[in-house]
Amino acid sequence: MSSSPEVANPPRPPFLQVLAQPWLDRTIAFIAMVPLLYLTYYRYQHMRLGVPLASFAIGTLIAFVTMILRRPPTRVTPNPLYWLLAFVATYWAVLTLGVIQKGQPVVSSQVSDAVAICSLAVIIWARLSLGRNIGFVPAQREIVTSGAYRYMRHPIYTGLFLGYLGVALRAYSPRNVLILGLGILWLVIKSIVEENFLRTDPLYAAYLRRVRARWIPFVV
């Protein structure tokens, strides 16, 4: 892990200065945990989706809790569209739990459970690797190049992808696939946006050249 040089921020409108305050991001994350916990309990009791649902919710909860404890950034994007994208991508899981259908399993429970457990394992590994450097919007903190980030640039997203897949395999329906697929799409777009924002840092640009895979080691 190495520290990035501080880059001067351009002047920002007042409303963006408010949005950039860490306390606001942490407050939103805390508030978002309440419906997440309730919806997870409700869906588990009424749909019995088992390990995939529990893994999906725990993985999302880990992201929310660690955002509350995160390190303050040295540089934050002023682009309001990036803020909107970050909000949608991050809290799409809450919407997913609110509208998902029971659906039908398309594989055995052992397969969907295995995918869900892999999802949670990757998320935990990635979060331990990242430490307090998680972000809500594209922002510059310390650059992490060890642990999971030695093999892929967005391992938390990899774990979330597997979480969405595990739920889709256990509760297939056209509506569920659309909702879960959109959740993956937002994260794909967000990862590209984040890289475009951070590549102006020479240290991060070097990291992009060294670690070629975004989500799957040695593949893509």
Backbone bond lengths (Angstrom), bond angles and torsions (degrees), N, CA, C in turn:
res aa  C-N    CA-C-N  psi(-1)  N-CA   C-N-CA  omega(-1)  CA-C   N-CA-C  phi
1 M - - - 1.451 - - 1.524 108.65 -
2 S 1.289 117.10 133.31 1.449 120.53 -179.25 1.508 109.92 -134.54
3 S 1.324 116.50 152.57 1.454 121.21 -178.26 1.506 110.66 -84.97
4 S 1.321 116.41 140.90 1.449 122.18 178.48 1.513 108.89 -92.18
5 P 1.337 118.07 145.80 1.453 119.45 175.91 1.507 110.92 -65.66
6 E 1.308 117.41 146.05 1.460 120.79 -179.34 1.521 109.39 -74.18
7 V 1.313 115.49 133.44 1.456 121.52 -178.89 1.523 108.29 -111.86
8 A 1.304 116.96 132.95 1.462 120.92 -177.32 1.521 111.22 -65.27
9 N 1.324 116.31 139.04 1.454 121.70 177.47 1.518 110.51 -88.92
10 P 1.337 118.15 140.58 1.458 119.63 172.15 1.522 109.67 -72.54
11 P 1.322 118.61 160.30 1.464 120.72 178.03 1.529 110.62 -57.35
12 R 1.338 115.91 139.99 1.457 120.50 -178.12 1.524 110.36 -121.89
13 P 1.336 116.83 149.02 1.468 119.30 175.14 1.520 110.64 -60.17
14 P 1.336 117.28 156.23 1.470 120.20 -177.44 1.525 113.96 -56.66
15 F 1.340 117.46 -39.90 1.466 118.22 -177.17 1.521 111.34 -66.67
16 L 1.352 117.80 -31.65 1.455 120.35 176.74 1.523 110.95 -73.20
17 Q 1.326 116.77 -31.85 1.451 119.43 175.74 1.522 110.73 -63.32
18 V 1.332 115.89 -35.14 1.460 119.90 177.15 1.527 110.19 -70.33
19 L 1.328 116.58 -45.90 1.460 120.20 -179.39 1.517 112.42 -62.39
20 A 1.327 116.87 -28.77 1.455 120.84 -177.70 1.523 113.03 -78.81
21 Q 1.330 117.80 -6.16 1.459 120.08 -179.11 1.525 110.24 -69.39
22 P 1.341 117.75 127.26 1.472 119.92 -179.09 1.521 113.21 -57.30
23 W 1.335 117.80 -34.77 1.463 119.48 -177.72 1.521 111.57 -62.09
24 L 1.342 117.16 -33.69 1.456 120.47 -179.60 1.521 110.42 -69.80
25 D 1.327 116.43 -44.22 1.457 120.67 178.51 1.522 110.29 -61.15
26 R 1.332 117.15 -42.37 1.458 120.77 -178.91 1.524 111.17 -69.09
27 T 1.318 116.31 -36.27 1.466 119.57 177.78 1.517 111.43 -65.02
28 I 1.344 116.28 -43.40 1.467 120.26 178.06 1.523 110.36 -61.41
29 A 1.332 115.81 -43.13 1.461 119.49 179.78 1.527 111.19 -62.02
30 F 1.331 116.74 -41.55 1.466 120.49 179.66 1.521 111.01 -64.77
31 I 1.338 116.36 -46.38 1.463 120.45 179.87 1.526 111.07 -61.85
32 A 1.341 116.37 -38.00 1.463 120.32 -178.16 1.517 112.33 -66.46
33 M 1.335 118.13 -22.34 1.460 120.13 -179.38 1.524 111.99 -68.93
34 V 1.332 117.21 -28.15 1.463 120.11 -176.01 1.527 111.63 -64.52
35 P 1.354 119.67 -55.79 1.466 118.22 176.92 1.519 112.68 -64.20
36 L 1.337 117.32 -30.56 1.466 119.69 178.36 1.520 110.40 -61.19
37 L 1.314 116.83 -47.46 1.463 120.28 -179.49 1.526 111.39 -65.31
38 Y 1.338 115.88 -42.58 1.469 118.69 -180.00 1.521 111.65 -64.52
39 L 1.331 116.58 -46.96 1.454 120.26 -177.84 1.525 111.43 -65.23
40 T 1.321 116.97 -35.52 1.461 119.70 176.84 1.524 110.44 -63.26
41 Y 1.323 116.84 -45.82 1.463 120.88 178.43 1.525 110.53 -62.24
42 Y 1.334 117.37 -45.52 1.460 121.00 -177.58 1.524 111.22 -62.98
43 R 1.341 115.98 -47.36 1.458 119.45 -177.91 1.525 111.10 -66.73
44 Y 1.315 116.48 -36.62 1.463 119.41 179.88 1.525 110.64 -65.69
45 Q 1.330 116.98 -39.18 1.458 121.04 -178.96 1.523 112.32 -72.52
46 H 1.337 117.39 -35.75 1.453 120.53 -172.24 1.531 113.70 -99.51
47 M 1.319 117.09 -21.35 1.468 119.12 -177.57 1.522 113.50 -113.05
48 R 1.305 116.50 -19.92 1.463 120.59 178.73 1.525 111.84 53.33
49 L 1.331 116.23 49.45 1.465 119.77 -179.32 1.520 112.22 -85.79
50 G 1.320 117.58 -0.80 1.442 122.28 167.81 1.517 115.92 62.65
51 V 1.335 114.65 -139.32 1.459 122.08 -172.80 1.528 113.19 -58.46
52 P 1.344 121.02 -44.83 1.472 118.75 179.82 1.517 113.98 -57.06
53 L 1.337 117.17 -42.63 1.463 119.84 179.76 1.526 110.74 -67.76
54 A 1.334 116.57 -43.91 1.461 119.99 -179.64 1.526 110.81 -63.34
55 S 1.318 117.27 -43.68 1.463 121.06 179.47 1.516 111.23 -63.57
56 F 1.329 116.81 -42.97 1.465 122.23 179.03 1.525 110.47 -59.48
57 A 1.327 116.40 -45.76 1.460 120.59 -178.00 1.526 111.64 -69.66
58 I 1.327 117.40 -41.55 1.465 120.58 -179.77 1.522 110.23 -64.30
59 G 1.335 116.76 -42.07 1.459 120.36 178.62 1.511 111.87 -60.97
60 T 1.330 116.61 -41.92 1.463 120.63 177.79 1.522 110.79 -67.60
61 L 1.319 116.84 -40.67 1.463 121.13 179.69 1.529 111.08 -62.69
62 I 1.322 116.86 -39.15 1.468 120.75 177.71 1.529 109.84 -58.94
63 A 1.329 116.19 -43.03 1.469 119.77 179.49 1.520 111.10 -63.49
64 F 1.333 117.52 -42.10 1.461 120.85 -179.50 1.533 111.61 -65.57
65 V 1.338 116.95 -47.01 1.466 120.85 -177.39 1.521 110.53 -62.61
66 T 1.319 117.00 -43.97 1.457 119.14 -176.95 1.525 111.90 -72.53
67 M 1.335 118.45 -21.94 1.459 119.48 173.96 1.531 110.52 -67.35
68 I 1.327 116.75 -31.22 1.452 120.14 178.44 1.528 110.27 -66.50
69 L 1.322 117.39 -31.75 1.456 122.53 -175.97 1.525 113.01 -98.83
70 R 1.309 118.27 8.93 1.459 120.95 -169.45 1.514 113.42 -70.95
71 R 1.337 115.25 161.52 1.450 123.12 178.69 1.531 110.12 -76.78
72 P 1.343 119.24 138.49 1.474 120.69 177.19 1.527 110.50 -61.82
73 P 1.328 118.47 144.05 1.466 121.60 -178.26 1.525 111.59 -81.33
74 T 1.335 115.36 158.63 1.464 120.67 171.33 1.517 111.36 -94.69
75 R 1.345 116.34 -16.77 1.468 120.34 -179.86 1.514 108.17 -154.64
76 V 1.337 117.58 134.27 1.460 123.15 -178.52 1.521 108.73 -129.66
77 T 1.334 116.71 140.87 1.452 119.70 178.58 1.530 110.95 -64.57
78 P 1.346 118.17 138.32 1.457 121.17 175.85 1.531 112.83 -92.75
79 N 1.330 117.32 0.88 1.463 121.42 -174.48 1.535 109.99 -76.55
80 P 1.340 119.65 115.66 1.466 120.87 -177.61 1.525 112.53 -64.75
81 L 1.323 118.18 -27.41 1.461 120.10 177.26 1.525 111.27 -67.18
82 Y 1.325 116.38 -34.76 1.457 120.13 176.74 1.525 110.87 -67.09
83 W 1.349 115.45 -36.71 1.459 119.35 176.31 1.525 110.97 -64.02
84 L 1.328 116.13 -42.87 1.468 119.97 178.57 1.523 110.65 -63.31
85 L 1.323 116.86 -44.78 1.466 120.65 178.24 1.521 110.80 -59.68
86 A 1.330 116.49 -43.91 1.461 120.32 -179.18 1.527 111.21 -62.06
87 F 1.335 116.13 -41.68 1.459 119.66 179.82 1.529 110.79 -64.32
88 V 1.318 116.90 -47.47 1.465 120.67 -178.96 1.521 111.06 -62.38
89 A 1.343 117.09 -47.16 1.461 120.98 -177.08 1.526 111.50 -64.52
90 T 1.342 116.33 -39.75 1.456 119.87 -175.70 1.519 112.13 -73.33
91 Y 1.329 116.96 -42.37 1.453 120.30 -173.44 1.529 114.07 -101.10
92 W 1.327 115.62 11.11 1.465 119.15 175.42 1.528 110.79 -62.60
93 A 1.332 116.29 -31.07 1.466 119.33 179.75 1.524 111.48 -60.87
94 V 1.329 117.54 -35.34 1.467 120.44 177.81 1.521 110.30 -65.11
95 L 1.342 116.60 -44.04 1.464 120.06 176.49 1.530 110.39 -62.32
96 T 1.328 116.34 -40.38 1.463 120.42 -179.58 1.518 110.88 -58.45
97 L 1.316 116.87 -47.06 1.459 119.90 179.73 1.521 111.94 -65.20
98 G 1.324 117.43 -25.85 1.457 120.62 -178.54 1.516 114.44 -78.18
99 V 1.331 117.46 -27.81 1.472 119.62 -172.35 1.518 113.78 -121.98
100 I 1.318 117.63 -1.06 1.465 119.12 -177.06 1.528 111.26 -65.38
101 Q 1.330 116.04 144.30 1.461 122.21 177.53 1.534 110.25 -93.06
102 K 1.334 115.86 165.49 1.463 119.68 178.66 1.519 111.26 -66.56
103 G 1.320 117.09 -40.30 1.450 121.13 175.90 1.519 114.05 63.39
104 Q 1.339 113.84 -165.86 1.461 121.04 -179.12 1.528 109.49 -131.90
105 P 1.331 117.91 140.89 1.462 119.22 176.43 1.528 110.61 -69.88
106 V 1.320 116.99 141.42 1.468 121.03 178.12 1.523 111.17 -111.15
107 V 1.335 117.42 -5.42 1.462 122.59 174.56 1.526 106.97 -138.99
108 S 1.314 116.16 173.63 1.462 119.44 177.53 1.525 109.93 -67.34
109 S 1.318 116.86 156.94 1.456 120.89 179.54 1.522 111.54 -62.55
110 Q 1.337 117.23 -29.23 1.460 120.00 178.77 1.523 111.14 -63.95
111 V 1.336 116.71 -37.92 1.466 120.44 -179.55 1.532 110.41 -70.59
112 S 1.329 116.98 -49.13 1.473 118.95 -179.58 1.518 111.40 -65.25
113 D 1.342 117.44 -34.27 1.462 120.04 176.71 1.532 110.63 -65.73
114 A 1.324 116.81 -40.28 1.465 120.80 -179.90 1.529 110.77 -63.84
115 V 1.337 115.74 -42.35 1.470 119.27 178.07 1.529 109.92 -62.54
116 A 1.327 116.94 -42.41 1.462 121.18 -178.93 1.521 111.62 -65.06
117 I 1.320 116.74 -41.55 1.466 120.37 179.28 1.527 110.45 -66.25
118 C 1.323 117.28 -39.51 1.474 120.80 175.70 1.527 110.10 -61.53
119 S 1.337 116.21 -40.14 1.457 120.81 178.20 1.518 110.82 -57.95
120 L 1.307 116.58 -49.96 1.460 120.52 -177.58 1.529 111.08 -66.17
121 A 1.329 116.66 -38.53 1.465 120.04 179.45 1.522 111.16 -63.26
122 V 1.339 116.92 -42.24 1.468 120.19 179.43 1.522 110.78 -65.82
123 I 1.342 117.13 -41.67 1.460 120.51 179.94 1.526 110.68 -62.66
124 I 1.322 117.62 -44.93 1.463 120.82 179.75 1.527 110.50 -63.31
125 W 1.331 116.54 -44.73 1.467 120.80 178.41 1.533 110.73 -59.26
126 A 1.320 115.54 -45.45 1.461 120.11 -178.92 1.524 111.59 -65.96
127 R 1.332 117.16 -41.80 1.455 119.79 -179.62 1.518 111.63 -66.37
128 L 1.329 117.81 -39.67 1.455 120.68 176.25 1.527 110.58 -64.11
129 S 1.326 116.56 -36.10 1.465 120.89 178.56 1.522 111.14 -68.62
130 L 1.326 116.48 -38.68 1.461 121.15 -173.84 1.522 112.90 -79.38
131 G 1.319 117.99 -24.84 1.456 120.40 -179.14 1.521 111.93 65.05
132 R 1.334 116.74 -131.96 1.465 121.45 -176.77 1.526 111.88 -95.73
133 N 1.303 117.75 21.71 1.466 120.97 -172.95 1.520 114.01 -100.24
134 I 1.319 117.36 15.27 1.456 120.30 178.91 1.527 109.74 -70.57
135 G 1.334 116.25 147.22 1.451 121.00 -179.61 1.510 112.11 -126.60
136 F 1.314 115.39 158.32 1.466 121.96 175.93 1.522 110.07 -95.05
137 V 1.321 115.59 -45.94 1.466 121.59 175.11 1.521 107.46 -115.84
138 P 1.347 118.83 165.94 1.463 119.93 175.95 1.529 111.05 -53.85
139 A 1.317 116.55 116.01 1.460 122.23 -176.87 1.517 109.03 -151.49
140 Q 1.315 115.27 155.72 1.450 121.14 -177.79 1.515 110.76 -103.02
141 R 1.335 114.82 123.02 1.451 121.76 173.09 1.532 106.59 -126.77
142 E 1.310 118.37 -144.12 1.451 119.81 174.62 1.523 110.02 -77.60
143 I 1.313 116.73 141.45 1.458 121.00 178.11 1.519 108.76 -84.08
144 V 1.320 116.60 124.66 1.459 122.45 -179.24 1.524 108.63 -103.49
145 T 1.323 115.88 126.87 1.472 120.57 -177.96 1.522 111.92 -125.91
146 S 1.325 117.66 7.56 1.454 120.98 -177.63 1.520 110.43 -111.25
147 G 1.313 116.30 177.47 1.455 121.26 179.09 1.519 111.47 61.99
148 A 1.334 115.85 -134.65 1.465 120.11 -179.71 1.515 112.22 -62.01
149 Y 1.336 116.81 -28.42 1.469 121.02 -176.97 1.522 112.52 -76.26
150 R 1.309 116.80 -4.41 1.466 120.37 172.97 1.519 110.87 -75.69
151 Y 1.337 117.09 -21.12 1.462 121.47 -173.77 1.527 112.99 -112.96
152 M 1.327 118.24 -25.09 1.457 121.26 -179.71 1.513 108.73 -152.48
153 R 1.316 115.71 151.25 1.459 120.17 -172.13 1.521 112.98 -84.82
154 H 1.341 117.73 -20.34 1.477 120.53 -178.17 1.531 109.95 -135.95
155 P 1.329 117.65 62.82 1.474 118.95 -175.87 1.524 113.93 -66.63
156 I 1.341 118.01 -28.47 1.466 118.15 176.36 1.524 110.02 -62.95
157 Y 1.319 116.67 -41.09 1.462 120.07 177.85 1.526 110.36 -64.84
158 T 1.322 116.79 -36.57 1.467 120.06 176.17 1.520 110.26 -57.98
159 G 1.336 115.90 -46.34 1.458 119.35 178.60 1.515 112.40 -63.15
160 L 1.331 117.07 -39.55 1.461 120.20 177.65 1.526 111.76 -66.98
161 F 1.342 116.92 -37.32 1.466 119.99 175.51 1.524 110.10 -57.39
162 L 1.333 115.55 -46.17 1.469 119.59 179.80 1.523 110.81 -64.49
163 G 1.335 116.70 -34.49 1.460 119.97 177.53 1.515 111.81 -64.33
164 Y 1.329 116.91 -45.12 1.468 120.88 175.88 1.534 110.61 -60.40
165 L 1.339 115.90 -41.58 1.464 119.82 -179.88 1.519 111.09 -64.06
166 G 1.331 116.80 -42.67 1.458 119.73 -179.88 1.518 112.49 -59.94
167 V 1.332 116.65 -41.45 1.470 120.56 178.10 1.525 110.36 -66.69
168 A 1.332 117.18 -41.78 1.470 120.50 179.87 1.521 111.42 -62.26
169 L 1.332 117.14 -38.33 1.463 120.29 179.65 1.520 112.21 -69.38
170 R 1.327 117.19 -32.82 1.466 120.66 -179.43 1.522 111.81 -84.70
171 A 1.336 118.32 -28.94 1.468 121.33 -173.56 1.530 110.05 -134.52
172 Y 1.318 115.99 62.63 1.468 119.36 -177.43 1.531 111.31 -72.38
173 S 1.321 114.83 134.56 1.462 124.54 165.83 1.521 105.63 -163.11
174 P 1.321 118.17 155.56 1.476 118.68 179.35 1.517 112.72 -55.74
175 R 1.335 117.52 -40.85 1.461 119.27 -179.46 1.522 111.08 -66.49
176 N 1.334 116.33 -42.18 1.461 119.23 179.16 1.525 111.59 -61.89
177 V 1.329 116.25 -42.96 1.458 119.93 -179.61 1.529 110.41 -62.57
178 L 1.345 117.02 -40.32 1.466 120.62 178.60 1.531 110.51 -62.73
179 I 1.323 117.03 -47.28 1.465 120.88 -178.41 1.520 111.03 -64.47
180 L 1.327 116.42 -46.20 1.457 120.53 -178.74 1.526 111.00 -68.09
181 G 1.338 116.07 -37.71 1.457 119.83 177.77 1.511 112.52 -63.85
182 L 1.339 116.24 -38.76 1.467 119.70 176.82 1.534 110.67 -65.29
183 G 1.323 116.12 -36.08 1.456 119.13 176.91 1.524 111.60 -60.27
184 I 1.321 116.88 -40.98 1.463 121.31 176.90 1.522 110.42 -67.56
185 L 1.332 117.10 -41.81 1.466 121.03 -178.76 1.529 110.89 -60.28
186 W 1.342 118.37 -44.80 1.469 120.46 -179.83 1.521 110.86 -59.49
187 L 1.329 116.76 -39.18 1.463 119.80 -179.03 1.527 111.45 -71.12
188 V 1.326 116.72 -35.77 1.467 119.88 176.41 1.528 109.80 -61.87
189 I 1.330 115.99 -48.26 1.465 119.89 179.71 1.531 110.36 -63.02
190 K 1.321 116.71 -42.19 1.467 120.66 -178.40 1.521 111.25 -62.68
191 S 1.324 117.59 -39.35 1.460 119.80 -179.67 1.524 111.34 -64.40
192 I 1.330 117.23 -38.07 1.467 121.11 178.33 1.527 110.54 -68.48
193 V 1.347 116.15 -42.01 1.466 120.74 178.39 1.527 110.26 -61.91
194 E 1.322 117.07 -44.05 1.459 120.71 -179.89 1.528 111.34 -60.37
195 E 1.318 116.08 -43.15 1.461 119.36 -179.59 1.526 111.55 -65.48
196 N 1.316 116.82 -39.95 1.466 119.63 178.67 1.526 111.36 -63.66
197 F 1.323 116.56 -34.26 1.457 120.52 178.25 1.528 111.36 -71.93
198 L 1.331 117.42 -40.77 1.460 121.50 -172.65 1.526 113.76 -85.48
199 R 1.332 117.99 -18.28 1.461 119.54 -173.81 1.530 112.68 -67.73
200 T 1.340 118.10 -11.21 1.465 119.65 175.54 1.525 111.68 -69.73
201 D 1.332 117.00 -18.45 1.463 121.55 173.96 1.533 108.20 -80.77
202 P 1.348 118.61 122.00 1.472 120.35 -178.62 1.528 113.25 -56.95
203 L 1.345 117.39 -34.45 1.458 119.73 179.57 1.524 111.06 -67.05
204 Y 1.325 116.49 -40.15 1.463 118.87 178.86 1.526 110.88 -72.67
205 A 1.324 117.37 -35.85 1.467 120.47 176.36 1.523 110.38 -60.34
206 A 1.342 116.35 -39.38 1.467 119.99 177.21 1.521 110.87 -66.51
207 Y 1.343 116.70 -37.31 1.463 121.19 177.03 1.528 111.15 -63.10
208 L 1.334 117.04 -39.87 1.465 120.62 178.11 1.522 111.16 -61.80
209 R 1.315 116.65 -37.44 1.467 119.80 179.23 1.527 111.31 -72.23
210 R 1.310 116.71 -31.87 1.465 120.16 -175.57 1.529 111.71 -81.68
211 V 1.318 117.52 -40.35 1.471 121.96 -179.89 1.522 107.46 -108.22
212 R 1.317 116.82 102.79 1.459 121.00 -172.17 1.527 113.35 -81.99
213 A 1.333 117.91 -26.37 1.466 120.87 -174.62 1.514 111.23 -84.94
214 R 1.315 116.29 131.99 1.463 120.28 175.46 1.526 111.67 -81.19
215 W 1.335 116.53 -49.23 1.473 119.60 -170.43 1.523 113.37 -125.12
216 I 1.330 119.12 -33.01 1.463 121.90 -178.15 1.525 107.98 -121.02
217 P 1.328 118.34 117.79 1.473 120.55 -176.49 1.525 112.57 -53.77
218 F 1.330 114.87 130.85 1.463 123.70 175.44 1.537 113.62 67.13
219 V 1.341 116.83 7.26 1.476 119.63 -177.32 1.524 110.28 -121.20
220 V 1.315 117.93 -66.99 1.466 121.81 -175.04 1.521 110.93 -147.96
